Amino acid sequence: PFDLCNVQGDILTGLPKKVETYWFIQIKDCEVDDFRQRLSHIVPLITSCAQTDVDRSKCAQHKKKGELLTLSGVNIAFSKKGLCKIGITEPLSNDIESETQVHKDPFEHGMRETASKLNDRTEGDSNTWFPEFKQDIHCLVFITGDCQHSVDHTFASIKHIFGHTITEIKTVTGTVRPGDQEAHEHFGYLDGVSQPAIKGVHDDPLPGGKGQKEPLDQGVILLKRDGDEQKESRPDWTLDGSFLAFRYLSQLVPEFQDFIDSNNPCGAEDDFLGAQLVGRWKSGAPIVLAPHSDNPKLGKDRDANNNFDYDIHSQKICPFVAHTRKTNPRADLDGPTKNRILRRGITFGPEVTKEEKKNKCTDPANDRGLLFKCYQSNIKNGFEFIQNSWANNPTFPFLKFNPGPPTSVDPKPGFGNGEGEGPGFDPIIGQAVDGGERLIDIKGGNGHRGKIGLPTEWVISKGGEYFFSPSISTLRDVFAV
Ligand code: N7H
């Protein structure tokens, strides 16, 4: 039976957080048995979905106890190398791979080895990855909390339990932004607005466009549940686990803002161009429902701010390349379900300083951005697909250069070069091969603006890894001893 007490809390419900520390560790060769023993003392500290779920009625155990929401949460996940280190060598995926197969399984090979698929630059002069992410990372422990103090307190106990059995590779802490920017990422846009609903967890999803109305099968996120393409062939212990994709993404905020300020069409609302690139205004209001100016009331309204769809024949209101359209195309693809992910990021780094604003340039000492993480039962269909086949693929959404019926509401159907070149890159996260030029075709409120080359990438990947986040019973009965 499905039990929210057995699923790690970050996956389906999200750990509540104002601060989150990510601890990337390696298990020492000679300490594997000791590590596994100590892991059994970590298990009781792991926060489950039931402990974070607002609807406690789903979990008899917690309803009885009437427990308060914990102030600090802990979850743990293992990379493929980490699983092998503790003696679990069985593949989690049955994708048959030949030596020559170009498309390697992302989890089995790890993010560094498959990073070229994401157009990340991990080597040579154009390398953007931190050296730590090029080392073998076995395990990720992350601790959330309502303040730095509660996170530090829990972190100290975790460190104490693992003791000398591990080597620390990297520790990073994210914090929500101050004041009214709390739920906003560093470019200023409200984040965490559109998330898929999951059957048996969020049975009464908020209204939404195509593919948003019905909750998704659990197996899109959880392994071995209905909707997991490899349900039958995976090892039993993978049940109710999920793959976690982590990315350290720096953001060049003053540079992004300068581009918006210098190119915003005259006469348009201040952030008109920014909203076109993202697909939503800073308040979270989708441009489909608020085409000309921001509407903060709509941005806040959970019943309304996701209840829209894209006009598949036109980008008159929302550009085909807008980040939200590229990463969840809704009606453009008839509401795809297998490429959905649950996002659980947090911002990191200081606010933009006066100096940086004045110089329109990020001070390298003030690294800031998003500690991005997302969950899915299949990384090839989830994170990797969204990044590679949609965001980095200028021809997606497909066939938009000739949108079909002459009755199209688009006054001038046809853009790009009309030969399949397509609408361009995701301006927020799209990456060209070797950091090459990114063209986008945007049709703003002032008519067709044509193809423009973006001056730089404003989001830079500095590393990451793929992990498996097991169920709590698997952690206790299979991983720990
Ligand atoms: Fe994105 N941003 O501020 O521009 N994202 N994102 N993202 N993103 C979304 O709906 C942003 C990243 C998705 O269902 C919003 O929560 C930034 C990666 C998906 O309509 C905003 C970064 C990937 C959605 C941002 C970043 C995605 C989404 C609108 C990096 C996957 C839901 C608010 C620094 C590969 C789309 C919201 C839907 C929404 C931003 C990263 C995917 C404001 C700054 C790496 C699926």
Residues whose N, C-alpha, C, O or C-beta is under 5 A from the ligand:
A	BS01	N7H	E185 F187 Y189 L190 D191 G192 V193 S194 L249 V278 R280 H323 T324 T327 N328 L370 F372 F383 I386 Q387 I428 I429 V459
